[in-house]
Amino acid sequence: MLAAAASAGADVIELGIPYGDPLADGPTIAAAAQRALQGGMTLDGALVLARQAASDGAPPILMFTYFNPVVQYGIERFADAMLAAGVAGAIVPDVPLEETGVLRAEFAPRGLALPLLIAPTTPLERAVEIAEASDGFVYLVSRLGVTSAARGPDLDWIAARIAQLRERSTRPIAVGFGISTPEHVRAVCALADGAIVGSALIDAYFGTLGAEATARSTKLIEALRAATGGPRPGA
């Protein structure tokens, strides 16, 4: 699946570490995490997959996890493990801006990125602070609620918030939550620097394995990639 994402044109791959209390994830990703845990996946196992993909020439990989698993594993140990695996960094959505220092203290010296999230309820001044503290890009949450392909992005709010951020910050902006179709990607990429798709990808290959899952993933990612209007990575 990681190889399919790379060959189909993903610019960055977000690889989730399964966790039993996924606060920001909707039913699709939460169920996928449970299946992964039941199948024996661990934090170390996810990093093994990332290491293999990185060594095979995948685009930058960001781990997605929550603070509890990182603390239990050890923040310094986690940073060392990501560095050894060749990943670019991690998204840890349940750590507020004021508490990201413990992660940044271990990530920054190793060149690991820590993209931060801006929610629809975040006041503008705080959103600017989050954007400036974010590494690589800032993750703009498109709507209230958890991740899901069932409800699309709020494009009017996205356009207004991006315009405000552009005036105050030069950080690239990627938009996630509710983005599931090429039409969504086309609309978002007319405003932002990237679109983040998770639940729709899992829905696309749900219930399949092996070559069938890979084929379904490839078909969706290629359609989403084409909708960005930009060249494929390496082109």
C-alpha positions, 0 to 999 in steps of 0.5 A: 500500500505504501508503494502504491501511494508512492507510485501513484503520485502522493507528495507526502505519505501520512502513516498512522500508528494505531491507537485505541483512543483516536481523539481526532479520527472518525469511524473509518480511521478508528475502525482501521486502527482497531483492525491494525491493533487486532492484527498485531501492529505496534508503534515499532511495527509501523516504523518498520514499514516506514523504514522499508518504504523510505529505503525504497524511495517513497516520498517523505513520510510523516507518522501520525500518532497521539501523545500518549503512545509517544510518552509511553514509548519515550519521546527521545526514543521515538525521535531517534526511531523516526530518524533511524527509519528515515521519516520526515517527522510526525503529526501529534494532533492532541498536543496544544501549542503551549505543550509542543516544546517537549516534542520540539526539543527532541524533534528539531535537533534531529531535523524532524518536522512537527506540523501543527493543526489549526481548527475552525474554532481557533481564533485568528491570532492564535492560528497565526501563532500555530502556523509560525510554530508549525514545521513543514506546513500547517494542517488546516482542519476544514470543518468541525468534528472528526475525520470522515469522508461523509461530510465535505469541507467547508470551502467558504470558511477555508477560503476566508481563513487561508486569506487571513493566514496568507497575510500573516504567515508564509507557511505552506497550508495543507487542508484536511478532514472531509476531503474525499473526491477529486472535486474536493481536491481541485477546490482546496488546491485552488486555495491552499498548497495541498489536500490531505486525504485519509478516510476516503482512501481507507474506504476505497480499499476496505474489505480487500487485500493484496493486489485488489487493495493496491489497485483501488488505492492507486486508482483513487490516489491517481485521480486525486493527484491529477486534480491538484493540477500540479506535476507529479513528484519528480516530473 
